[in-house]
Structures are given as structure tokens and as C-alpha cells.
Amino acid sequence: MNDPLSFVSGLTWADVPPRVQAQIKLALLDTLGVGAAGAGFASARIAAGFARDHMGGDTAMFFSAGTASAGGAAFAAGMSIDALDGHDGFNPAKGHIGATLLSSLWPYMSRISGEELMTALVAGYEFGARVAMAQHGTVPDYHTSGSWGAVMGAAVLSRVLGLPKAQARHAIGIAEYHAPRSQMMRGVDHPTMLKDGTGWGAMTAVSATLLAQAGFTGAPAITVEQAPVYWSDLGDRWYSLEQYFKPYPVCRWAQAPIEGVLALRRAHGLASQDVAQIHVASFHESVRLATSRPQATDEAQYSTSFPCAVAMVRGDVGPKDIDDTALADPEILRLSQSLTMTEDARANAAFPLTRLAQVTLTLHDGRILTSGWMQPRWDHTAPATAEEITAKYLRYTAAPLGDSRAQALHDAVMGLEGTSTKLLVDLIAQPIKRRTSSSN
């Protein structure tokens, strides 16, 4: 096994198996689609304005007007992706690699080739999966993705900026020391614009790498240098292939309950008016997504009851269903407030590798209908097809980008081999057309 930093700096596109090469393009496309859709949400707009006003510089912004410092642009990019909880994730990390990774790379994307961008993304997914597991395995609290994502981002940026290994070692040490060790369950219990720490993690990654480049020193990164068990299969097992994608833009923990509602709705030809009450049995963390009457999109995205109610009423859950302007539908609120949850030992035992839920509907006519044990769709064990990811991307980007720009961005991602990143960067470095609340 290469040591982690040598793996990141030495990986070539030719080293990457063809399946991983294809997968990384889909991951990039999906993250860009979610980021474009999220750029219209309030948290992303506030973050972009903050970066422009208080973190001045000449780096283009991510789906937003103006410029900021490299760290500011990375922060705003991370907040845009995190504004809509529809991006890919990794079950053992209980979080998301791609969001912080792409945000960290964004300020420097124009400096590298398309092939180098894809190689850096693969290196980031492989490093990020392991640093996430190492952190969760060695610290008592469950921290947001930005905490370990900052270390990953610094490792990959050290490659992109050509830092020698000694400086890269300092970069990841600085990043780990200063990363946002934000407590995830605090954000779940009190959902706000804080989300998953992605923006702050990306900003920390950029800052740590630039500090190391300037000669600033940092303590060794414990998750990388003192947790060898998590790194032993680096270069042999490709965790890039073990990411999940999300069919719905809400917390992954709510997605199995949504599938249970939809399965019963389809199987019995139900309308929402048939349903008196919804009950969900699931794992502890899902049960804590307890907001039933969200006042803002951030609360709707970190809820089990609200998206389940949306699914029962509308047969799907898309960005427009959980936007700030879409939270007052009386039928959705009726069902959301009717939903009860219980913690189940079987589901607890399966978490985090598997997220299980069982749904029971009580109908107005007295019937009680119970689903099987459901899992979220598009897990790596039953992955989404390229066509499904592309359809999701086009659905999310139609309104914020327009059909022509959305298609051009898709084509730029799919044709990155042998090209520069100029077209890709130019398509991203423009503000969105309008708010995403009119799109699904």
C-alpha cells in the first residue's frame, strides 16, 4: 500500500479502473446539479453575499455573481451544494464526500486539465472515505462531513498546488486541527442553515493548504497518521464505487420511510385523502428528524414526517416540494403532523451501513397497511443507472440554468478527457437564472 499522501499525489488517470472513471463523472455531474439547484436557496445566497462582501478576492463564484478569495469561493460553493440535501454520500461516513471535495477544488479548477480534475476527484473520494471512517472510529462525537472533509480537501489541494510531501503533511495537519468539529446531531435536533459543515470544511481545506505552502506548520493529522487500520486497502478497494446517490433532496435517513410510503401508495392505489395516519419504525437517528411543521427549507430537509407527507400527496419529492415557498400545503401538513415514529432495534443494528424503515398507514376506512422493511434507493448495492442520474441532473438544473446551459454543462463533464476545464469552469462561473422553487 502507498501511504495516503503518496497515493493522492501519485495517482494517475491510467491507474483508475474504467468503472471508477465512469462513476466519477456521474458523481461530478450529480454534485453540480445539486449545487446549481441549491444556489437559489436562502442559505446559499446569504453565504455567497458574505463571501463577496467580507472575503474579497478575484476567484469566480460557484453559480453566483461576483468574486471572492479562494477560501471565500470554496465556502460559498460548499454552502450552495449543502443548501439542497440531494448530493451523494457514503454510508460508513454517515456523510458526504463529494460536496466538500468539489467545493475545495473549485477555486483551482481552472488551473488543471479535465483529466487532472477527474483524477483529483478519484483521489479525494478514496482518501475521503478512509479519513471519514478513521475519524468516526477514533472520536466520541458524530461530527459533520466538513470536519473530516477539510482534511481530505487539503490532501487533494496539496496535489493540485504541487506541494512537496512535507508541506502536504502540514496541510492536512492544519486542516484537521482547525476543521469544523461541528456536532451533527445538534444540527439534526435543531435544523437550520448550518447543515453539514461543508462550506466551512472547504474553506478550512483551502486555508490550510495555502498556509502550509507559505511555510506554516501543523501537528500530524491523527486520522491519517495514527489510524493505520483504515488505510490498509488504499489502492486496492475503490470506495468511489460505494457511494450512494439520492433520489430525493432530503436527509438520507428519511429516504427509506419515503420509499415505504410510495410503495404502499402504488400497491393500493391510494390518494392522500384515504390516509388518516402514518407511522414509521426506523433507527434512532431517523427518529430524531422530528420536525413535522417546518418553517424553512432547512427544517423540511432534516425531517422524516414532512417529506413522507409530500410523497403521499404528490407521489414524489423534488426541490420545489421542500423550498421555503412550499411549506404551507394543508394536506401535506395534516399528514406530516399525523406521522408518528418509533425506534426499532433491527434498524438500529443495521445502521449506518443500511438504513431501514417500515411504514404503516392507517386509513380512514379502518384498514391498516404495512410495508416491508424498506431501504433507500440508489445505494451502491443497487446503484442508479447513468440514465437515472442524468435525468435527475436535468430535472434539477432546468430552471436555474436553462435547458441549453444545463445540457452544455452535462456535455462538458462527460467530455473531460483530453480537454481543458475552461468550458466547464465558464459554465459554472455564472449566476443561476432564477430561483429553483419553480422546478422539480
N, C-alpha and C positions, 0 to 999 in steps of 0.2 A: 504494500500500500504506500502511495505517496503521502507525505504529511499534508494536512489540509491546505496550507498556503501554497505549497508546491503544486498541488493538484489544481488549485484555482488559477495560478499564474501559468501553468504549463499546458493546460487543456487546449487541444486544437479541435476544429470542426471535424476533421477526419477521425478523431478519436471517438466521436459521438455516434452511437448506433443509429441507424436510419429511423427506427421507431421513435427514438428520443428527438431526433431532428424534426420529424413531423409534429410531434407533440408540442415542442417548444413554440412553434409557430401558432398553433391553436391557443396556447396559453397566452402568448403575446396579444393575439387578436382579441381574446376574451377580456383581458385586463384593459386594453384600450377601449373596448366597447363600454365596459362598466365605468371607466374613467370619464369618457365623453358624456355618458348619461348622468353621472354624478356631478359633473361640473355645474349643472343648473341648480343643484340643491343648495340650501342656505349655508350649510357648514362650509362647503367648497367655495362659495362666493365670498364669505367672510374671510376665510383663510387666504384666498388669492389677493383680496384687498389689503389684508395685513402684510403679506409678503411684499406687495408693491410699495406700500406706504412706509414700511418700517425696516425692510431688509433690502435696501436698494442695490442695484447691480444691473448688468447687461445680459443676463440669461433669460431667454424666452420662457414664457409661462406655458403651462400644460392646459390646452383647451381654454385659454383665457387670454385677455389682452394684457399688454404691458410687459415689463421685465422686472427681475429681482436678482438678488445674489444667487449663487449656485445653491447654497443651503436653503434660501427662501423659496426658490423654484421647486426644489425637491420637497420641501414641506407642503407647498400648495398642491403639488402633484399627488402626494400621498393623501391629502385630505379630499381631493377630488375622487380618487379611486375608492376611498373609505366612506365617502358620503352615501354611496349606494351599496348595500351589503350583498353584492352579487358576484364577487370575484372568487377565483379558485382558492382551494385550501388543501391542507394536509392533515389527515385525521390524528396521527400521533402528536402533532404540534398543537392541536386544538387551536389552529390559527391559519394564517395566510402568508405564504412566501412571496408570491408574485407581486403583491401590492407594494410592499416596501422595496423590493428589488427593483422594479421598474422605476419607481419614484427616485431611488438613489441614482440610477443610471441616467435619468432624463437630462440633467444639466450637461452631461458629457456625450450624449448620444450622437451629436453632430460631428464629433471628432473621430469616430470609428466607422469601420465598414459594416455593411449589413451582416457579413459572416462573423465579424468580431462581436457584434451586438448579440447575435444568437448564441455564440459560444459563451459569452459572458453570462447570458441568461441561464444556460445549462449549468455552468459552474455555480451560479448563485442558487439555483434550485437544489443542487446536490449539497452544497455547503449549508444552505439554509435549513434543509430538512434535519441535518445532523446537529447543527448548533441549537435548533429548537428543542429537539429531544434531549440534548445534553442539559440545557437549562431547566427544562421541566423535571428532569431526573435528579437534579442536584440542588434545587432551591425549594423552600417550603410553599411559597405562594405561586398562584397561577397568574402569570403576567401576560400582558398583551403582546401581540406579534411584533410591535415596534421595538420591544426590548431586545429580543434575540435578532430581530431583523436589522437592527443597527450594526451588529457585528458582521452579519452576512453582507450588508451593503458596503461596509468598509473593506472587507476582503475583496469583493469584486471591483470596487473602485480602485483599490491598490493595483490590481491588474491593469485596469483601463488607463490609469495615470502612470504606469510603469515604475511603481515604487519597488526598490530592492526589498528582498525578503525581510531584512532587519527593520526597515521602516514599515512594511506591511504588518509586521508583528506588533509594532507600536500602535498602528492604526486600529487594529481590532481590539487591542487592549484599552485604548482610549474610548473606543465606541462602547465596549462592554461596561466600562466604568461609568460613563455618562449617559448610557441609554435610558429611555423612559421606563423604569421598572413599575409601570402602572398596573394596578390590580384589576384583572379582567372582570371578576365577579362583582366588584364595586360598580363597574360600568354597566353590568347586566342588571343589577338591582336598581340602579338609578340611571337609566339610559338617557344620554344627552349627546352633544356633538363631539364628546371625547373619543368615542368609538374605540378602535383597536390600536391606537398609538402609532399608526402607520406614518403620518406626516412627521411627527417628532422623531421617529426612528430613522426616517430617510434624511432628515436634516442633521441628525447626530452622525449618521454614516458619512455624509459629505464633510461635515466639520472635522470629524476625527481624522479622516484621510488627509485633508489639507493641512491640519496641524502636524500630523506625522511627516508629511512631505516637507514641512518647514523646519523640522528638527525637534518638534515637541515629543516627549517620551510618555509612555503609558505602562502601567502594570500588565503583566501577562494576562491574556484572556483565559479565564478559568475553564469556560465551557469548551474551549478548543485545546488547551494545553494540559488540562488535568482531568479529562474525561475520555480516556482513550477507547473505552468500550463502544462509544457511539460513532467512532470514526473508522473502525476496523474494515468495513466493507466499501469504503470510498473508492470509486473507480470500478467496482465490481457490480454492485447493486445500484440501479438507476432510479432514485426516488422521483425523478422528473415524471416517470410513468405512473406514480402512485398518488398523484394529485387528484382531487375531485373538482368538478365544475358544479355550478349552481343553476338549476332551472328557474329559481325564484330569488328575487333580490331581498332576502331576509336572512336572519341568522340560520346557520346550518342546523342548529338544534331544533328549529321549528319545521324543518322540511319533511321529516318523516310524518309528523302529525298532518301536515298538508296533504301528503300522499294518501294517508288514511281517509281523510275527508273526501278527497277526489275519487278514491276507489269506491267508497260507498255511494257517492253521488251518481257515479256512472252505472254501477251494478244494479241499482234500484230505481234509476230514472227519477231521482229526487229533485225537487226545487227547494230553495231555501225556506220557503213558507211551510214546508212539510215538517221542518225540524224544530223541536222545542228546546233541545239542549244538546250540547256537545261535551263529551268527556274524553280526556286524553290521559293515558298512562304512559309514562316515559321516564327518562333518567333525571337525576337531581337537577342538573344544570338547565335542562329544558324547562322543568317545572318552575324555575326561578325567572324565566321570561314571562313575567306575570302581568304586564300592563295590558289591561283589557279595553281601556278607553284612551288611546294615545292622543296627545295634544300636538305632537310634531312627528315628522317622518322618522326621526331617530328613535322615538319610542315605538313606532309601528314596526320598524325593522328589528328591534330587540323585543319582540312579543311572540308568544305562541298563539294566543287566542285571536288576535286581530287578523293575521294572515290566514288562519284556518277559516275564519268567518268570511273573509274575502273569497277564498276558494269555494266555499259552499254557495255563496251568492253568485259569483261570476264564472266559476269553472276554471279559473287561472289566477295567478298573482303576478303582476308586472309592475314596472316602475310607477306607472300612473296610479296604481291602486294604493300605494303607500306614500305618495307625495303629501306635502303639507296641506295641499288643497283638496285632498280626497279622503279625509278622515271623519266626515260627518254623516255618512250614509246611515240612515236609521236602521235599515235591515241588517247591515253589517255590524253595527254597534249592538243591536239586540242579540245577535248570535255570539258576538265576542264576549259580551257580558254574561251570557249563559254558560260559557265554557268553564268547566272545572278540570283540575289536573290532580293526579296522584303520582307519587314516586313509586317506581317498580324495581324490585331487586334484580330481576333479569336484565332490565335495561341498564341499570347501574353497573352491573358486572361487565356488560359488553362495551361500555363507554371507556375511552374515546375512539377505539378502533371502529366500532359500529355504533350508529345512533338509532336506537329502536323506539318505536311508538306504536301503541294500539289505540284506535279511536272507537268510541261507542256513541251512536246517535240515538237519542230518544225522540220519537216522532209524536206529533200531536194526536195521531190516531192510536197511540198506546204501544206501537211496535218499538222494539229495541234492536238495533242493528250494530254488530261489532265487526270491525275489520280484523284481518290477520295482523301479525307483527310486521310493521312496515319499516323500510329503510329509505333514506333519501335517494332520489335518482341521481345518476351520473357519478356514482362513486367509481374509483379506479377498477373495482372488481366487475363492474357493469358499465363501462365508460360511455359517455356521449360520443356520438359519431361526429366526424368533421362537418357533416351537413347540419347536424343539430346545433353545434357551436356557431357555425356561420349564420344560421337562421336567428339564433339569439342575438348575435352581434348586430345584424342588420335591423332587427326589431328595436334594439336599444339605441341605435345611432340614427335612425331615420329622421327623428325630429331635431336633435341637437346639431347634427352635421348636414343633414340633407342627403338624399339618395346618392347624388353624384360624388360628393366628398367621402361619404361612407364607403362607397364601392372603391374609390381610388385608394383609400387607406387600407382596405382589405387587400387590394392587389399589391400594394407596396409591401405589406407584411409577407404575403405569400411569395413574393419575388425577391427576397432579400439577398439570396446567394448571388455573389458576383456583382453586387451593386453597392453604391454608397448609401448612406442613411439620409441623404439630403431631402428626397421627396417625402420620406416618412416623417422627418422632423418638421418640414414645412407644413404638412397636413395637420400635425398635432399642434403646432405653434400658432394657432388661430383660435379666436374665441368661438364658442358654440353659437349657433344661430338663435336659439330661443330655449326657454325652459322645457324640461323633459316631461312636465306634467300632462302634456297633450299626447304623449306617446306611451305605448305599452311594449 
